[in-house]
Structure formats: C-alpha cells, structure tokens
Amino acid sequence: MTRLVAALTIAAVIPLAAQQARPRAAAPPPAKNERAVPFKIGETLEYDVGWSSFLTAGTATVSVKEKKPSYGSTAYYIIAEGRPTSMVSKLYTLYYKADTLLDSYSLLPQRGSLYSEEGKRHRMKTTVFDQAAKKATYEVETRTVVKKDLAIPGFTQDALSAIYVLRSIPFKSGEKFNMPVSDNGNVYKVQMQVGAVEPVKTGLGTINGLRITPVITGPDKDSPRGLALWISDDARRLPLKMEAQLLVGKFTVTLRQAGGV
C-alpha cells in the first residue's frame, strides 16, 4: 500500500512533458479492499454461561480489541475470556482466554491461541496459519513445547474466528455450507445448517435469531455434539446464544450485554 501511495504521489508531481519523454509505466495493481463486517473495534459482548444444573456457572466476554498491521497484512485482534462464578470456582479453578488475528481482507485467521488454567495446570495452545500454502503449525506449551505440522483445506478457520466469519455471511434459512475448522491440533469438516428464525431471550430482551446447527466430522470421537448457535436476524448479526452437549454436561452461553455495537 505504501508503494502504491508513493507511486501516485510521484505521478502527480512529474510534469506531463517528462512523462511523455519516457516509456509509459505499467498501471499499478488494483488496491485490495477490506471485507465488510457487522462488527467494529470496541465491540464487547458479555455472556452468562450455564452448565448442567447451574443456571449461571460462569461468565464470558468477547471483544474486538483493535485492528492492526499483522503478518504482512491487517487483522482484527479478537479476544474471548471465560471464568467460573465464585461458587463454581470453589469446585474448579478455571480460566480460559482465546484469541485470533482475523485478516481484514480475506477474513481468514492468521494466528489463533487458547490459554487455559485448570487448577495448577497451565497450558498454551497456538496455531499459526499459512493460508496460501494450506499449512499450519500447531504448538502446545506446558513445561515443554510440542509442535505439529498440519495440512489444512482452503478457507480454514479457528474456533473463535469461525463465529465472526459466520456473522459476516449473508445466509438464509434452509441454506447449508461447509467451513473447515482447526482446533486442538485437528482439522474438522463443519457443515453449517441454517434453520428458521426463532425468538431468543437475552439480557437485551427477546431478539429474533437464525438458528445454525454445526454438524462436525473429524479425526476423534470427542467432537462436541448437540451444538447450536443463534445469530441475530438484523444488521448487527450478534451471537445471541450457543448450546453444546459435552462429556461433562450441557453448556448454554447466552448474551447478557452488548457494548460498542
């Protein structure tokens, strides 16, 4: 981009006669355009997390922190954090922080990570994507560091970026589409099935949301089942609610508050 600006500046100040006295330069390549998205810098979404018999077992916050130069391009820096309530923390000491660098031109992740604290066990999982080469490097850091190379299909997302990309797709009820997702060192084929518009109770009131059912196929038997996601049927495309049936019980994540939208 800086080269393009410099070229345009030089072209503006060189006299016409001088331009005619030398061979005509090739036209510069067209500038890339950033993808239109329904979110913006400063957007912060807060959620209540329910687990099995606990109506509110924890809280989660997802924020679009900034847009910055990254990996030779520009990316949104998005962070998600989750903590248990004080009651649940007496049973389990947990903290999770996921982040992603989502390229603003391609809407593909450049890098994603998940940091977790489970009691005294601390772990950092990082995936760095080379989308052009269809490769990724997965790294797990505890007291040691273990790395793994991955072959990825085109347009592969990480778990956090997938939600924000879904918000940017103008899908309709009855549609189906595939979205490869890399998570925990594995690549999953995820078919998104778009259902009907349903009323969803949130902390912002009842909002109509399109129900999306992700159907996951992958290399292990521990893939989440009973997944569902509701995205608001308006210009904000807010993730209103998420459900997942895991081995340890059913989790429900419901939007409580939205700032900067």
Helices and strands as residue ranges (DSSP letters): H 2-13, H 16-20, E 44-51, E 54-70, E 73-84, H 86-89, E 94-103, E 109-118, E 121-130, E 135-141, E 145-151, E 157-158, H 159-168, E 176-183, E 186-202, E 205-217, E 225-232, E 239-246, E 249-259
